[in-house]
Amino acid sequence: MRRSRAGPAVVLLSLGLLVACGGDPALAPSPATDDPAAAVRLASYDFRENQILVEVYAEAARRAGVPVDVEHGVGTREVVSPALAQGLVDVVIDSPGTALSFARPDAGPAERTPEELHAALELTLGARGVTVLRAAAAEDQNGFVVTTGFAEEHDVSTISDLTPLVSDLRFGGPPECPERRFCLQGLRDVYGLDFAEIRAMPSRAATAEALLGGQIDVGMLETTDPRLAGSSLVLLVDDRGLQPHENVVPLVRADALQRWGDRLRTALDDVSARLTTEDLVRLNQAVESGGLSPAEAADGWWSGE
């Protein structure tokens, strides 16, 4: 049996109980720490690429002889990050720029180097019982996209080029985008963009379809979205540096590392040493266009297919 699952409802209920009781996330113990053989619990965010990445890293742990439980689609950052801090899950695969911004809203500018981001995230999360492991070369940022026809008609290639048009433009992105520093908040604060209409999109596929169907004019897709490899969509240049560096990085409960020692750390670090941005694009392609599940795509990466 490949994995066992507690189910999102259990994680959400447990998290709700801890929050309701006023527990300090930095002090809350992991429910599994008293069992030295307890499975390592990996949780993914509610978007497909993160689910694929969790499967890639989970397989590394399995191959090292570490038992794992994988739970997908636990929720947005507002759910998953506290779950990690409170010991309800052991491993989250994350992006350092966004993770640091959420954990420490007063964090510095996006121009800091990947090394500085990693160090700042280590310092911030270490106090909460979370260890930041090696970051991968693979990187995926928020991207803002228009159709090729729109770009040609309006001579648009950068995000700044949207400024004289924005009062008539419709934007589509994930439901949490209006509250995100590196999504609509940043587009407003850094670029001065205040769109005429905001539409919440249920998935990245829906965003692409809405762009191509003319329901929206600008959409948010990740920079590794395989749809950007075609000729129909154009990724606008982030010419004012809104996005931070977002190299893929595992965040791991310190008590999970204590249970499994170098076996777990080395397994996850070895994935980060291998994983490239091109790998992310191919993995996303395998799921979005190839019809594979995240677990099947991860298996293909491990087998070199």
Backbone as CSV, one residue per row, in Angstrom:
resi,resn,N_x,N_y,N_z,CA_x,CA_y,CA_z,C_x,C_y,C_z
1,MET,0.852,-1.196,0.000,0.000,0.000,0.000,0.880,1.236,0.000
2,ARG,0.670,2.118,-0.924,1.588,3.222,-1.132,1.556,4.236,-0.001
3,ARG,0.385,4.561,0.522,0.306,5.588,1.574,-0.968,5.403,2.368
4,SER,-0.956,5.868,3.591,-2.178,5.916,4.391,-2.511,7.363,4.662
5,ARG,-3.770,7.646,4.893,-4.216,9.025,5.009,-5.159,9.190,6.188
6,ALA,-4.923,10.271,6.938,-5.830,10.599,8.024,-7.025,11.381,7.525
7,GLY,-6.868,12.026,6.378,-7.963,12.792,5.807,-7.884,14.242,6.219
8,PRO,-8.181,15.191,5.279,-8.112,16.602,5.584,-8.969,17.004,6.758
9,ALA,-10.131,16.363,6.911,-11.013,16.749,8.004,-10.351,16.556,9.361
10,VAL,-9.572,15.470,9.497,-8.897,15.214,10.773,-7.860,16.288,11.040
11,VAL,-7.073,16.617,10.007,-6.048,17.644,10.182,-6.685,18.982,10.523
12,LEU,-7.728,19.351,9.778,-8.385,20.626,10.023,-9.022,20.672,11.397
13,LEU,-9.665,19.575,11.818,-10.295,19.546,13.129,-9.243,19.671,14.222
14,SER,-8.152,18.923,14.098,-7.100,18.986,15.098,-6.512,20.378,15.175
15,LEU,-6.282,20.987,14.018,-5.740,22.333,13.999,-6.699,23.304,14.666
16,GLY,-7.975,23.167,14.353,-8.957,24.045,14.961,-8.992,23.920,16.469
17,LEU,-8.860,22.690,16.973,-8.878,22.496,18.422,-7.669,23.135,19.091
18,LEU,-6.493,23.012,18.450,-5.304,23.618,19.038,-5.416,25.133,19.058
19,VAL,-5.900,25.720,17.947,-6.051,27.159,17.889,-7.071,27.632,18.910
20,ALA,-8.190,26.891,19.020,-9.231,27.278,19.963,-8.746,27.235,21.396
21,CYS,-7.821,26.316,21.688,-7.299,26.201,23.045,-6.191,27.206,23.329
22,GLY,-5.830,27.995,22.324,-4.835,29.017,22.538,-3.420,28.503,22.630
23,GLY,-3.147,27.315,22.080,-1.815,26.739,22.162,-0.793,27.561,21.408
24,ASP,0.421,27.647,21.933,1.518,28.333,21.279,2.097,27.419,20.219
25,PRO,2.072,27.829,18.914,2.587,26.954,17.865,4.034,26.555,18.089
26,ALA,4.821,27.414,18.753,6.225,27.087,18.963,6.410,26.012,20.018
27,LEU,5.398,25.798,20.870,5.528,24.867,21.970,4.702,23.604,21.800
28,ALA,3.740,23.626,20.886,2.847,22.475,20.744,3.620,21.244,20.316
29,PRO,3.477,20.114,21.006,4.231,18.905,20.644,3.612,18.198,19.452
30,SER,4.428,17.465,18.747,3.917,16.612,17.680,3.219,15.412,18.298
31,PRO,2.013,15.055,17.842,1.305,13.907,18.387,2.070,12.596,18.223
32,ALA,3.092,12.573,17.353,3.780,11.308,17.087,5.152,11.218,17.748
33,THR,5.557,12.222,18.545,6.933,12.238,19.027,7.230,11.133,20.025
34,ASP,6.227,10.562,20.664,6.508,9.512,21.651,6.663,8.136,21.009
35,ASP,6.574,8.061,19.691,6.735,6.802,18.964,7.929,6.936,18.032
36,PRO,9.059,6.313,18.345,10.252,6.494,17.526,10.117,5.952,16.108
37,ALA,9.129,5.108,15.871,8.935,4.548,14.532,7.752,5.185,13.799
38,ALA,7.231,6.280,14.354,6.044,6.901,13.756,6.336,7.384,12.343
39,ALA,5.360,7.213,11.469,5.506,7.653,10.089,5.654,9.168,10.022
40,VAL,6.414,9.617,9.054,6.577,11.044,8.801,5.393,11.519,7.975
41,ARG,4.733,12.564,8.443,3.498,13.040,7.818,3.798,14.230,6.912
42,LEU,3.559,14.061,5.614,3.757,15.122,4.636,2.398,15.659,4.218
43,ALA,2.274,16.983,4.154,1.018,17.616,3.746,1.284,18.571,2.595
44,SER,0.355,18.622,1.653,0.512,19.528,0.516,-0.509,20.653,0.596
45,TYR,-0.158,21.729,-0.091,-1.096,22.832,-0.279,-2.164,22.419,-1.288
46,ASP,-3.090,23.322,-1.510,-4.241,22.982,-2.354,-4.022,23.335,-3.816
47,PHE,-2.799,23.144,-4.327,-2.593,23.294,-5.767,-1.687,22.169,-6.254
48,ARG,-1.818,21.866,-7.534,-1.307,20.617,-8.080,0.210,20.488,-8.001
49,GLU,0.939,21.536,-8.336,2.390,21.391,-8.336,2.918,21.015,-6.966
50,ASN,2.361,21.598,-5.918,2.837,21.257,-4.586,2.538,19.810,-4.253
51,GLN,1.429,19.303,-4.731,1.102,17.898,-4.506,2.102,16.991,-5.216
52,ILE,2.527,17.386,-6.410,3.534,16.608,-7.132,4.848,16.603,-6.354
53,LEU,5.259,17.772,-5.890,6.517,17.877,-5.155,6.494,17.047,-3.873
54,VAL,5.380,17.056,-3.170,5.267,16.246,-1.962,5.468,14.773,-2.294
55,GLU,4.905,14.329,-3.414,5.078,12.926,-3.807,6.532,12.612,-4.148
56,VAL,7.230,13.544,-4.794,8.639,13.327,-5.131,9.468,13.165,-3.858
57,TYR,9.272,14.059,-2.900,10.039,13.994,-1.660,9.604,12.820,-0.785
58,ALA,8.322,12.485,-0.806,7.851,11.334,-0.028,8.495,10.043,-0.513
59,GLU,8.648,9.913,-1.825,9.268,8.708,-2.365,10.729,8.611,-1.937
60,ALA,11.399,9.741,-1.816,12.781,9.727,-1.330,12.845,9.156,0.082
61,ALA,11.905,9.562,0.932,11.880,9.037,2.298,11.599,7.539,2.294
62,ARG,10.656,7.100,1.478,10.347,5.668,1.400,11.581,4.865,0.999
63,ARG,12.302,5.372,0.008,13.479,4.656,-0.485,14.583,4.598,0.570
64,ALA,14.536,5.542,1.511,15.511,5.533,2.600,15.037,4.702,3.780
65,GLY,13.869,4.074,3.649,13.350,3.235,4.718,12.573,3.983,5.778
66,VAL,12.146,5.204,5.465,11.355,6.002,6.409,9.881,5.864,6.036
67,PRO,9.023,5.396,6.935,7.593,5.301,6.618,6.968,6.685,6.525
68,VAL,6.078,6.869,5.572,5.456,8.180,5.375,3.951,8.049,5.230
69,ASP,3.256,9.085,5.660,1.845,9.296,5.359,1.759,10.577,4.552
70,VAL,1.008,10.564,3.463,0.859,11.737,2.610,-0.594,12.183,2.631
71,GLU,-0.806,13.466,2.880,-2.160,14.030,2.836,-2.159,15.214,1.893
72,HIS,-2.972,15.124,0.835,-2.993,16.173,-0.178,-4.129,17.161,0.038
73,GLY,-3.873,18.385,-0.455,-4.915,19.401,-0.484,-5.415,19.791,0.883
74,VAL,-4.520,19.822,1.869,-4.944,20.169,3.229,-5.502,21.582,3.275
75,GLY,-4.988,22.486,2.452,-5.557,23.830,2.418,-4.559,24.854,1.942
76,THR,-4.881,26.114,2.192,-4.004,27.221,1.848,-2.938,27.375,2.929
77,ARG,-2.086,28.364,2.754,-1.009,28.622,3.711,-1.555,28.910,5.110
78,GLU,-2.720,29.544,5.177,-3.298,29.856,6.483,-3.636,28.611,7.289
79,VAL,-3.783,27.481,6.621,-4.058,26.205,7.293,-2.786,25.380,7.446
80,VAL,-2.024,25.247,6.360,-0.884,24.332,6.364,0.256,24.832,7.243
81,SER,0.580,26.107,7.181,1.707,26.623,7.974,1.477,26.462,9.474
82,PRO,0.312,26.819,10.012,0.079,26.556,11.441,0.078,25.062,11.770
83,ALA,-0.408,24.232,10.849,-0.404,22.787,11.097,1.024,22.278,11.280
84,LEU,1.955,22.803,10.493,3.364,22.428,10.638,3.925,22.951,11.955
85,ALA,3.667,24.208,12.258,4.189,24.802,13.489,3.634,24.114,14.728
86,GLN,2.392,23.640,14.657,1.756,23.020,15.814,1.969,21.515,15.868
87,GLY,2.737,20.980,14.959,3.074,19.563,15.018,2.007,18.634,14.507
88,LEU,1.054,19.140,13.737,0.024,18.269,13.171,0.517,17.570,11.904
89,VAL,1.511,18.157,11.258,2.190,17.521,10.139,3.690,17.696,10.361
90,ASP,4.484,16.893,9.653,5.932,16.907,9.856,6.705,17.581,8.735
91,VAL,6.220,17.505,7.513,6.971,18.020,6.372,6.036,18.785,5.441
92,VAL,6.482,19.972,5.035,5.799,20.758,4.011,6.858,21.156,2.989
93,ILE,6.545,21.027,1.720,7.452,21.464,0.660,7.027,22.868,0.265
94,ASP,7.956,23.819,0.393,7.538,25.215,0.334,8.443,26.048,-0.556
95,SER,8.166,27.358,-0.565,8.941,28.354,-1.309,9.405,29.405,-0.307
96,PRO,10.697,29.684,-0.209,11.203,30.492,0.899,10.711,31.934,0.932
97,GLY,10.574,32.566,-0.232,10.127,33.955,-0.223,8.744,34.107,0.360
98,THR,7.809,33.291,-0.120,6.438,33.353,0.369,6.337,32.849,1.802
99,ALA,7.070,31.785,2.115,7.031,31.239,3.475,7.540,32.256,4.482
100,LEU,8.617,32.960,4.151,9.158,33.963,5.067,8.209,35.144,5.211
101,SER,7.604,35.558,4.108,6.657,36.671,4.167,5.471,36.342,5.066
102,PHE,5.019,35.082,5.030,3.889,34.678,5.865,4.297,34.558,7.327
103,ALA,5.471,33.966,7.567,5.921,33.747,8.942,6.386,35.036,9.610
104,ARG,6.915,35.952,8.809,7.421,37.211,9.350,7.059,38.327,8.382
105,PRO,5.882,38.906,8.553,5.390,39.901,7.593,6.295,41.117,7.427
106,ASP,7.179,41.371,8.387,8.082,42.513,8.274,9.371,42.160,7.543
107,ALA,9.400,40.987,6.893,10.601,40.549,6.189,11.002,41.563,5.131
108,GLY,12.296,41.560,4.798,12.873,42.548,3.904,12.423,42.419,2.463
109,PRO,13.056,43.194,1.573,12.615,43.273,0.178,12.842,41.982,-0.588
110,ALA,12.141,41.881,-1.704,12.205,40.674,-2.523,13.567,40.490,-3.181
111,GLU,14.393,41.543,-3.221,15.669,41.450,-3.929,16.733,40.655,-3.163
112,ARG,16.442,40.272,-1.906,17.454,39.520,-1.169,17.808,38.230,-1.898
113,THR,19.020,37.757,-1.673,19.511,36.578,-2.386,18.841,35.314,-1.856
114,PRO,18.898,34.219,-2.626,18.362,32.956,-2.118,19.015,32.541,-0.802
115,GLU,20.313,32.786,-0.669,21.013,32.421,0.562,20.519,33.241,1.741
116,GLU,20.284,34.513,1.539,19.774,35.368,2.616,18.360,34.964,3.011
117,LEU,17.546,34.640,2.010,16.190,34.181,2.296,16.217,32.902,3.123
118,HIS,17.068,31.971,2.720,17.159,30.689,3.420,17.576,30.908,4.865
119,ALA,18.573,31.753,5.090,19.051,32.014,6.449,17.977,32.683,7.294
120,ALA,17.267,33.638,6.712,16.213,34.323,7.455,15.077,33.378,7.805
121,LEU,14.753,32.474,6.873,13.685,31.510,7.132,14.114,30.521,8.215
122,GLU,15.370,30.084,8.180,15.897,29.199,9.220,15.763,29.841,10.592
123,LEU,16.168,31.102,10.696,16.119,31.808,11.974,14.688,31.955,12.466
124,THR,13.779,32.262,11.553,12.383,32.496,11.930,11.682,31.211,12.337
125,LEU,11.831,30.154,11.547,11.096,28.922,11.812,11.769,28.042,12.859
126,GLY,13.070,28.229,13.058,13.761,27.437,14.062,13.167,27.611,15.444
127,ALA,12.715,28.829,15.739,12.093,29.104,17.032,10.738,28.429,17.162
128,ARG,10.206,27.904,16.070,8.902,27.253,16.073,9.016,25.742,15.905
129,GLY,10.222,25.241,16.087,10.415,23.793,16.008,10.472,23.251,14.615
130,VAL,10.787,24.089,13.632,10.820,23.675,12.229,12.209,23.918,11.663
131,THR,12.754,22.922,10.967,14.072,23.018,10.347,13.912,23.232,8.847
132,VAL,14.698,24.153,8.301,14.695,24.430,6.868,15.842,23.644,6.240
133,LEU,15.517,22.696,5.377,16.547,21.871,4.756,17.113,22.550,3.503
134,ARG,17.923,21.811,2.788,18.571,22.332,1.585,17.536,22.759,0.553
135,ALA,17.771,23.894,-0.084,16.887,24.360,-1.153,17.345,23.797,-2.492
136,ALA,16.399,23.567,-3.362,16.693,23.059,-4.707,17.025,24.200,-5.657
137,ALA,17.662,23.868,-6.765,17.831,24.851,-7.839,16.474,25.160,-8.475
138,ALA,15.555,24.214,-8.409,14.214,24.398,-8.977,13.516,25.586,-8.334
139,GLU,12.942,26.435,-9.157,12.282,27.637,-8.653,10.987,27.866,-9.405
140,ASP,9.981,28.294,-8.671,8.678,28.590,-9.257,8.098,29.803,-8.560
141,GLN,7.813,30.831,-9.325,7.260,32.068,-8.775,5.848,32.308,-9.296
142,ASN,5.141,33.225,-8.669,3.887,33.707,-9.237,4.195,34.434,-10.541
143,GLY,3.413,34.143,-11.563,3.570,34.830,-12.835,2.252,35.440,-13.277
144,PHE,2.332,36.521,-14.042,1.129,37.196,-14.518,1.126,37.139,-16.041
145,VAL,-0.002,36.690,-16.575,-0.056,36.175,-17.938,-1.183,36.844,-18.717
146,VAL,-0.932,37.074,-19.997,-1.963,37.537,-20.925,-1.911,36.639,-22.159
147,THR,-2.885,36.753,-23.011,-2.832,35.994,-24.266,-1.877,36.671,-25.237
148,THR,-1.411,35.900,-26.199,-0.536,36.463,-27.232,-1.244,37.565,-28.000
149,GLY,-2.538,37.353,-28.279,-3.304,38.371,-28.989,-3.392,39.671,-28.220
150,PHE,-3.630,39.586,-26.912,-3.696,40.782,-26.075,-2.352,41.496,-26.072
151,ALA,-1.259,40.729,-25.908,0.078,41.326,-25.851,0.399,42.065,-27.145
152,GLU,0.034,41.466,-28.283,0.326,42.101,-29.569,-0.551,43.323,-29.802
153,GLU,-1.820,43.210,-29.438,-2.742,44.332,-29.666,-2.361,45.555,-28.855
154,HIS,-1.907,45.334,-27.601,-1.629,46.455,-26.700,-0.137,46.704,-26.490
155,ASP,0.711,45.985,-27.227,2.161,46.140,-27.117,2.607,45.984,-25.661
156,VAL,2.233,44.862,-25.079,2.494,44.586,-23.668,3.524,43.466,-23.553
157,SER,4.562,43.681,-22.753,5.543,42.626,-22.473,5.955,42.599,-21.001
158,THR,5.716,43.675,-20.269,6.050,43.740,-18.848,4.787,44.031,-18.040
159,ILE,4.880,43.790,-16.737,3.731,44.100,-15.888,3.464,45.601,-15.890
160,SER,4.515,46.404,-15.927,4.330,47.862,-15.946,3.536,48.329,-17.153
161,ASP,3.619,47.597,-18.261,2.889,47.979,-19.468,1.375,47.941,-19.283
162,LEU,0.914,47.278,-18.219,-0.530,47.211,-17.962,-1.079,48.504,-17.361
163,THR,-0.228,49.365,-16.874,-0.667,50.548,-16.112,-1.697,51.399,-16.851
164,PRO,-1.472,51.791,-18.096,-2.477,52.646,-18.750,-3.763,51.917,-19.142
165,LEU,-3.763,50.596,-19.017,-4.918,49.798,-19.446,-5.757,49.292,-18.289
166,VAL,-5.191,49.327,-17.060,-5.711,48.530,-15.954,-7.146,48.858,-15.573
167,SER,-7.572,50.082,-15.756,-8.922,50.454,-15.327,-10.010,49.734,-16.117
168,ASP,-9.630,49.106,-17.226,-10.602,48.363,-18.035,-10.352,46.856,-18.024
169,LEU,-9.396,46.401,-17.214,-8.978,45.007,-17.283,-9.604,44.145,-16.200
170,ARG,-9.873,42.882,-16.569,-10.396,41.875,-15.641,-9.254,40.924,-15.265
171,PHE,-9.118,40.674,-13.969,-8.040,39.818,-13.461,-8.621,38.532,-12.896
172,GLY,-7.931,37.425,-13.146,-8.348,36.148,-12.579,-7.198,35.443,-11.895
173,GLY,-7.459,34.910,-10.708,-6.425,34.198,-9.963,-7.033,33.408,-8.833
174,PRO,-6.207,32.750,-8.020,-6.726,31.946,-6.914,-7.509,32.794,-5.922
175,PRO,-8.457,32.184,-5.201,-9.320,32.953,-4.298,-8.558,33.759,-3.255
176,GLU,-7.375,33.263,-2.836,-6.615,33.963,-1.804,-5.766,35.105,-2.355
177,CYS,-5.743,35.279,-3.674,-4.876,36.258,-4.316,-5.049,37.687,-3.781
178,PRO,-6.267,38.170,-3.516,-6.409,39.545,-3.016,-5.690,39.811,-1.700
179,GLU,-5.455,38.764,-0.898,-4.790,38.946,0.389,-3.312,38.627,0.340
180,ARG,-2.768,38.332,-0.823,-1.393,37.878,-0.943,-0.455,39.027,-1.337
181,ARG,0.640,39.118,-0.575,1.647,40.152,-0.815,2.258,40.055,-2.204
182,PHE,2.386,38.835,-2.729,3.017,38.647,-4.026,2.001,38.379,-5.127
183,CYS,0.755,38.711,-4.863,-0.288,38.610,-5.882,-0.945,39.982,-6.021
184,LEU,-2.225,40.103,-5.754,-2.898,41.379,-6.010,-2.418,42.509,-5.107
185,GLN,-2.077,42.205,-3.855,-1.549,43.262,-3.000,-0.289,43.862,-3.600
186,GLY,0.603,43.009,-4.057,1.837,43.493,-4.649,1.622,44.214,-5.964
187,LEU,0.704,43.703,-6.776,0.405,44.386,-8.030,-0.111,45.796,-7.779
188,ARG,-0.856,45.950,-6.700,-1.343,47.285,-6.351,-0.228,48.151,-5.750
189,ASP,0.501,47.589,-4.782,1.467,48.398,-4.043,2.734,48.698,-4.846
190,VAL,3.205,47.720,-5.622,4.452,47.886,-6.366,4.216,48.474,-7.757
191,TYR,3.117,48.065,-8.391,2.860,48.493,-9.763,1.717,49.495,-9.886
192,GLY,0.966,49.731,-8.814,-0.155,50.662,-8.878,-1.319,50.154,-9.698
193,LEU,-1.465,48.817,-9.788,-2.514,48.233,-10.619,-3.776,47.959,-9.809
194,ASP,-4.850,48.586,-10.198,-6.156,48.398,-9.558,-7.138,47.977,-10.650
195,PHE,-7.361,46.679,-10.761,-8.137,46.141,-11.874,-9.622,46.494,-11.758
196,ALA,-10.267,46.541,-12.908,-11.697,46.859,-12.948,-12.529,45.755,-12.324
197,GLU,-12.067,44.506,-12.471,-12.826,43.361,-11.953,-11.860,42.262,-11.539
198,ILE,-12.179,41.617,-10.406,-11.381,40.504,-9.901,-12.257,39.261,-9.896
199,ARG,-11.760,38.179,-10.503,-12.513,36.931,-10.518,-11.689,35.828,-9.856
200,ALA,-12.304,35.135,-8.917,-11.640,34.011,-8.252,-11.714,32.787,-9.149
201,MET,-10.570,32.174,-9.395,-10.481,31.003,-10.249,-10.285,29.746,-9.391
202,PRO,-11.018,28.671,-9.659,-10.910,27.465,-8.842,-9.644,26.656,-9.081
203,SER,-8.953,26.909,-10.199,-7.748,26.145,-10.515,-6.935,26.929,-11.533
204,ARG,-5.675,26.494,-11.724,-4.841,27.140,-12.739,-5.376,26.819,-14.130
205,ALA,-5.908,25.611,-14.301,-6.490,25.263,-15.598,-7.652,26.191,-15.926
206,ALA,-8.471,26.495,-14.924,-9.606,27.403,-15.142,-9.117,28.800,-15.497
207,THR,-8.004,29.222,-14.891,-7.442,30.536,-15.207,-7.015,30.599,-16.665
208,ALA,-6.302,29.569,-17.119,-5.858,29.540,-18.511,-7.042,29.523,-19.469
209,GLU,-8.053,28.740,-19.129,-9.242,28.662,-19.982,-9.960,30.011,-20.042
210,ALA,-10.032,30.699,-18.904,-10.691,32.013,-18.870,-9.914,33.040,-19.692
211,LEU,-8.587,32.961,-19.653,-7.776,33.852,-20.487,-8.046,33.592,-21.964
212,LEU,-7.948,32.333,-22.368,-8.108,31.988,-23.776,-9.539,32.220,-24.256
213,GLY,-10.501,32.122,-23.328,-11.897,32.336,-23.692,-12.342,33.783,-23.610
214,GLY,-11.455,34.668,-23.179,-11.780,36.088,-23.135,-12.589,36.521,-21.930
215,GLN,-12.730,35.640,-20.915,-13.472,36.040,-19.709,-12.640,36.937,-18.790
216,ILE,-11.328,36.802,-18.861,-10.423,37.675,-18.108,-9.327,38.145,-19.061
217,ASP,-8.645,39.218,-18.664,-7.583,39.773,-19.495,-6.192,39.440,-18.972
218,VAL,-6.075,39.323,-17.653,-4.802,39.017,-17.001,-5.052,37.903,-15.996
219,GLY,-4.166,36.925,-15.952,-4.341,35.822,-15.014,-3.053,35.509,-14.291
220,MET,-3.176,34.879,-13.110,-2.007,34.428,-12.370,-1.787,32.951,-12.613
221,LEU,-0.620,32.606,-13.122,-0.180,31.225,-13.266,1.241,31.145,-12.737
222,GLU,1.643,29.977,-12.248,3.027,29.826,-11.825,3.956,29.874,-13.040
223,THR,5.183,30.314,-12.807,6.131,30.452,-13.915,6.551,29.110,-14.502
224,THR,6.273,28.009,-13.807,6.573,26.675,-14.348,5.340,26.012,-14.954
225,ASP,4.273,26.754,-15.134,3.067,26.170,-15.725,3.370,25.730,-17.154
226,PRO,3.104,24.479,-17.515,3.446,23.996,-18.862,2.696,24.708,-19.970
227,ARG,1.590,25.348,-19.643,0.837,26.058,-20.672,1.625,27.229,-21.244
228,LEU,2.616,27.707,-20.495,3.411,28.839,-20.961,4.400,28.443,-22.048
229,ALA,4.576,27.134,-22.248,5.484,26.665,-23.287,4.873,26.792,-24.680
230,GLY,3.569,26.969,-24.744,2.899,27.112,-26.029,2.965,28.536,-26.551
231,SER,2.236,28.788,-27.599,2.286,30.106,-28.243,1.081,30.972,-27.938
232,SER,0.164,30.477,-27.102,-1.088,31.200,-26.870,-1.038,32.162,-25.700
233,LEU,-0.119,31.922,-24.747,-0.040,32.732,-23.535,1.340,33.347,-23.388
234,VAL,1.391,34.537,-22.815,2.642,35.276,-22.633,2.820,35.603,-21.159
235,LEU,3.968,35.230,-20.610,4.326,35.578,-19.235,4.928,36.975,-19.237
236,LEU,4.305,37.889,-18.512,4.799,39.264,-18.457,6.032,39.355,-17.563
237,VAL,6.978,40.166,-17.950,8.213,40.353,-17.189,7.908,41.141,-15.912
238,ASP,8.404,40.624,-14.794,8.252,41.292,-13.490,9.337,42.366,-13.390
239,ASP,9.136,43.482,-14.074,10.199,44.465,-14.260,10.492,45.304,-13.024
240,ARG,9.661,45.226,-12.000,9.948,45.954,-10.757,10.296,45.012,-9.604
241,GLY,10.532,43.755,-9.908,11.024,42.823,-8.900,10.070,42.543,-7.760
242,LEU,8.793,42.390,-8.066,7.825,42.063,-7.013,8.097,40.695,-6.404
243,GLN,8.392,39.712,-7.228,8.483,38.336,-6.736,9.835,38.066,-6.063
244,PRO,9.818,37.400,-4.916,11.073,36.976,-4.284,11.578,35.692,-4.930
245,HIS,12.786,35.292,-4.556,13.271,33.984,-4.981,12.427,32.897,-4.315
246,GLU,12.075,31.873,-5.074,11.166,30.840,-4.573,11.713,29.441,-4.878
247,ASN,12.956,29.189,-4.504,13.525,27.856,-4.692,12.817,26.849,-3.806
248,VAL,12.487,25.698,-4.362,11.769,24.656,-3.624,12.585,24.228,-2.403
249,VAL,11.936,24.158,-1.241,12.661,23.806,-0.012,11.751,23.016,0.927
250,PRO,12.244,21.922,1.506,11.461,21.189,2.513,11.574,21.864,3.885
251,LEU,10.432,22.008,4.533,10.371,22.473,5.922,9.961,21.271,6.768
252,VAL,10.766,20.943,7.780,10.593,19.684,8.506,10.571,19.940,10.001
253,ARG,9.627,19.327,10.677,9.604,19.401,12.132,10.908,18.848,12.705
254,ALA,11.483,19.582,13.658,12.736,19.142,14.269,12.578,17.800,14.965
255,ASP,11.406,17.537,15.543,11.233,16.263,16.232,11.170,15.094,15.252
256,ALA,10.691,15.336,14.023,10.726,14.276,13.006,12.167,13.960,12.625
257,LEU,13.002,14.988,12.525,14.414,14.763,12.227,15.111,14.041,13.374
258,GLN,14.708,14.325,14.585,15.280,13.624,15.730,14.910,12.147,15.706
259,ARG,13.655,11.846,15.303,13.223,10.454,15.252,13.992,9.656,14.212
260,TRP,14.191,10.274,13.041,14.731,9.514,11.913,16.151,9.934,11.532
261,GLY,16.672,10.973,12.176,18.070,11.347,12.023,18.475,11.656,10.596
262,ASP,19.726,11.288,10.288,20.284,11.611,8.980,19.572,10.879,7.852
263,ARG,18.895,9.784,8.175,18.205,9.030,7.125,17.172,9.906,6.422
264,LEU,16.384,10.637,7.190,15.372,11.509,6.605,16.008,12.749,5.987
265,ARG,16.893,13.402,6.715,17.509,14.621,6.206,18.235,14.365,4.882
266,THR,19.028,13.322,4.847,19.799,13.031,3.641,18.897,12.711,2.465
267,ALA,17.826,11.965,2.708,16.903,11.605,1.627,16.282,12.847,0.998
268,LEU,15.835,13.777,1.835,15.205,14.984,1.310,16.221,15.920,0.676
269,ASP,17.398,16.044,1.298,18.439,16.891,0.721,18.886,16.375,-0.646
270,ASP,18.918,15.053,-0.805,19.341,14.480,-2.087,18.367,14.836,-3.214
271,VAL,17.074,14.897,-2.885,16.112,15.335,-3.903,16.396,16.778,-4.291
272,SER,16.591,17.638,-3.298,16.850,19.054,-3.585,18.115,19.234,-4.410
273,ALA,19.096,18.368,-4.197,20.344,18.462,-4.965,20.122,18.145,-6.441
274,ARG,19.076,17.391,-6.756,18.826,16.947,-8.130,17.772,17.766,-8.862
275,LEU,16.816,18.319,-8.133,15.611,18.877,-8.734,15.894,20.212,-9.425
276,THR,15.464,20.325,-10.678,15.667,21.539,-11.460,14.333,22.165,-11.854
277,THR,14.402,23.407,-12.311,13.196,24.078,-12.792,12.625,23.339,-13.996
278,GLU,13.495,22.818,-14.851,13.025,22.047,-16.010,12.276,20.794,-15.558
279,ASP,12.732,20.195,-14.457,12.009,19.049,-13.898,10.598,19.446,-13.498
280,LEU,10.459,20.615,-12.876,9.129,21.062,-12.445,8.198,21.222,-13.634
281,VAL,8.713,21.819,-14.688,7.884,21.998,-15.889,7.435,20.645,-16.437
282,ARG,8.373,19.686,-16.513,8.025,18.361,-17.038,7.049,17.627,-16.126
283,LEU,7.236,17.748,-14.825,6.309,17.115,-13.887,4.911,17.697,-14.024
284,ASN,4.831,19.018,-14.121,3.528,19.656,-14.307,2.887,19.233,-15.622
285,GLN,3.706,19.132,-16.660,3.205,18.707,-17.967,2.631,17.296,-17.895
286,ALA,3.322,16.419,-17.160,2.874,15.026,-17.059,1.499,14.927,-16.425
287,VAL,1.203,15.826,-15.491,-0.085,15.809,-14.804,-1.140,16.574,-15.598
288,GLU,-0.796,17.798,-16.009,-1.790,18.652,-16.653,-2.179,18.163,-18.044
289,SER,-1.193,17.701,-18.804,-1.466,17.276,-20.185,-1.386,15.767,-20.362
290,GLY,-0.552,15.121,-19.556,-0.367,13.685,-19.718,-1.356,12.842,-18.962
291,GLY,-2.163,13.463,-18.108,-3.207,12.733,-17.404,-2.731,11.886,-16.244
292,LEU,-1.479,12.063,-15.799,-0.976,11.285,-14.677,-1.409,11.907,-13.353
293,SER,-1.465,11.098,-12.324,-1.679,11.616,-10.978,-0.360,12.177,-10.467
294,PRO,-0.368,13.015,-9.415,0.899,13.484,-8.841,1.836,12.346,-8.466
295,ALA,1.297,11.256,-7.895,2.138,10.117,-7.510,2.745,9.450,-8.738
296,GLU,1.975,9.318,-9.814,2.488,8.701,-11.038,3.571,9.569,-11.680
297,ALA,3.354,10.886,-11.660,4.366,11.789,-12.206,5.657,11.697,-11.404
298,ALA,5.522,11.631,-10.068,6.709,11.492,-9.212,7.437,10.189,-9.499
299,ASP,6.688,9.110,-9.702,7.307,7.827,-10.044,8.100,7.938,-11.340
300,GLY,7.557,8.677,-12.311,8.252,8.868,-13.563,9.553,9.633,-13.393
301,TRP,9.546,10.630,-12.505,10.774,11.387,-12.227,11.829,10.481,-11.615
302,TRP,11.418,9.647,-10.692,12.368,8.754,-10.038,12.914,7.703,-11.001
303,SER,12.098,7.271,-11.936,12.553,6.243,-12.865,13.249,6.825,-14.081
304,GLY,13.304,8.170,-14.154,13.975,8.833,-15.257,13.172,8.906,-16.523
305,GLU,11.873,8.696,-16.423,11.020,8.717,-17.624,10.618,10.140,-17.972
